[in-house]
Amino acid sequence: MESVVLYRMREGVDRAQVMAVYPRHKAYYEQFKADGGGLLALGPFPPNPVAGSMGLFASREDAERFVASDPFVVEGLAEPHVLDWDPVRFG
């Protein structure tokens, strides 16, 4: 079973704060993926990164490990919500 992480930015977080932390977040997710962390996909909900984002992980354990050290969470910008997901794939 895969897992989805939904990030909602905390009340009062603005675009400038998100963009200031983004380089650390990007370096973190690139290293997590390179280390075989089970990251399948991630990204923001356009057009505004403050609208939140979503990540798709191979397992709940991968998702929980990711959010535990993600700069967006550690630095207090995002509130993660981990959901188990049982997808039906087509093709």
C-alpha positions in Angstrom: 0.0 0.0 0.0 1.3 3.5 -0.9 0.8 6.6 1.1 0.0 10.2 0.3 1.2 13.2 2.3 -0.9 16.3 2.0 0.8 19.5 3.2 -1.2 22.5 4.3 0.7 25.7 5.0 0.1 27.0 8.5 -2.0 30.1 9.0 0.0 33.3 8.2 2.7 31.6 6.1 3.3 33.6 2.9 5.0 33.0 -0.4 8.3 34.6 0.6 8.6 32.3 3.6 7.9 29.2 1.4 10.4 30.3 -1.2 13.1 31.0 1.5 12.8 27.4 2.7 12.3 25.8 -0.7 16.0 25.4 -1.5 16.5 23.3 1.7 13.3 21.3 1.0 14.5 20.6 -2.6 17.9 19.4 -1.4 16.2 17.3 1.1 13.8 15.6 -1.3 16.5 15.0 -3.9 18.7 13.3 -1.3 15.8 11.3 0.1 15.0 10.0 -3.4 18.7 9.3 -4.2 19.0 7.3 -0.9 16.1 5.1 -2.1 13.6 6.6 0.3 10.5 5.5 -1.6 9.5 8.9 -2.9 7.5 8.4 -6.0 6.3 12.0 -6.8 5.7 15.3 -5.2 4.7 18.9 -6.0 2.7 22.0 -5.1 -0.9 22.9 -6.0 -0.6 25.8 -8.4 -0.6 28.6 -8.9 0.5 29.5 -5.4 2.9 27.4 -3.3 1.1 28.6 -0.1 -1.9 26.5 -1.3 -0.1 23.4 -0.2 1.4 20.4 -1.8 1.3 16.6 -2.0 3.8 13.7 -2.0 3.3 10.1 -3.0 5.4 7.5 -1.3 5.9 3.7 -1.7 4.8 3.1 2.0 3.6 4.8 5.1 7.0 4.3 6.7 8.6 6.2 3.9 6.1 9.0 4.1 6.5 9.3 7.9 10.3 9.2 7.7 10.2 12.0 5.0 7.9 14.4 7.0 10.0 13.9 10.2 12.9 15.8 8.7 11.4 17.9 5.9 12.5 21.5 6.3 8.9 22.7 5.6 7.7 20.7 8.6 10.8 21.1 10.9 10.8 24.9 10.3 7.1 25.2 11.1 5.7 26.2 7.7 3.6 23.1 6.9 1.3 20.7 8.6 1.6 17.2 7.1 -1.3 14.7 6.9 -0.3 11.1 6.0 -3.0 9.0 4.3 -2.7 5.4 3.3 -3.7 4.9 -0.4 -4.6 1.8 -2.3 -4.4 2.9 -6.0 -5.8 1.1 -9.0 -3.4 1.7 -11.8 -4.3 1.8 -15.5 -1.4 1.2 -17.9 
